[in-house]
Amino acid sequence: MTTEPSEVDSDPAAVAGPSGGFWGSALTYTIGALVLQGTNFLLTPVFTHVMTGAEMGRAVNYLFWSTMFGIAISLQLHGTLNNAVTHFGRNQLASFIRGVMPWCAVPAVALLVVLLAARGWWEDALGLPWTWLVLAVGNGVCIAASMMAIAQAVVTGRRVRYLLLTFLATVGGALVGLVLIGLLTDDALARVLGYVAGSVMVVAVLVPDVLGGSGRGGRVRGYLPYALPIALPLLAHELLWQVAGNANRVIVLRLENATEAGVFAYAATLGGVAALTAAAVNAAWTPWYFANAKAGADAATQRAARELIGGFGLLMTIAILVSPEVLRAITGRAFWGGDVIVPVFIAAGTSTFVFNVAANYLIYRRRTGLVLAVSAVGCALTLTLSVAAIEPWGATGVAVVSFLAAAVMALGAIAVGRVLGCRNLPQLTMAAVVVGTGGVLAGAAALADAVAVRFALAALLALLLVVLGGMKIRARRATGAAAA
């Protein structure tokens, strides 16, 4: 049976987020992400002891380009799944995925042809041998499929599946990389093959089941024409976002040296705990937000967003205060120079989280072109200011530019939503968290040598977070008991 696209009815259950409600999903994803990041904390320092800074710089350069290729190949179609559920209904989701995914072959083939047609030029431009470029395209195909599978797991509330997919792509790939370093003479190539193995394992083990399963409901015409106007601005946004967030490594590699780039990349990876946690929480937030936006539950959505963003800001403030000592405790001395960079990337990840929350409103409204416009500004700031900052301030200046660009993007998305009349997000709270994080970063830098003071402040904030969380839980239980 084939039907025309139509809106699902107004019943919130038809588009509800993962089972168990937002907070249950957020807790699952966040704890899972932190466990994964904690495992990476244990694994990543091992690479600093078995790889030189130059080797790590080469491997990270490959990771950057394979990720960019994966985003391009994906056409960002996985970013339309929440819209698809809202528009077509949950029972059409599997059919929607099968209808749009084959089109990812078009950019994959185009990339391969372009790279091979002038492989010498691309080797010089991207800093990768042509064999690595071909490998990066194949890796990109796996990354695109993995992103769709992970997005489907989130939208359908399959939390264990989401965590397993993420585990294979990150920790699994790192373990394979460590094994290969012991077997191969080229440690950079071994790490690259570990990156490849992570995405290949996701495809080989899980994606066939996710993409090949049968969906309920009839086949709907118009999937791709519906998805592309939403996806293509998101695709451009994501590419620019990757450039804004990762080109700093390439700039340090090109304008400084491979050793400095390796230290910078390692510190940015550790600071990425904020971005990883933000992505995990956003995975729970987005389906819940779309469902409540459709139901018109503005007050409840705004209240939940205020609690979420405030709590996230407190958690990341604690991380900023203690992160320099964490880096020095788990790495070799060659990488201790990154201790001033890690807090900056934690702050950048906090702004990224606020941006994601603000951008969800624009995506729900299908105004993804505005998301792209904000990203373009952030990318332009990153590229121009990073080049200007690296000579006087080195890699630390580049890191600060990354935070400033992320903050500008977050504040820009908030401002655009305000102009469009967004009423279900606490925009003043969101802006305060972005600005306040910058203040915390400056304060932590001023207290760089006062380790005891920073740890005491972190302990007080942790106690405050526990107390506020406990009060919230008791209030919810009291409300539930009264209702019963």
Beta strands, then each sheet from edge to edge (+ up, - down):
strand 1: 2-3
strand 2: 219-220
sheet 1: 1+ 2+
end
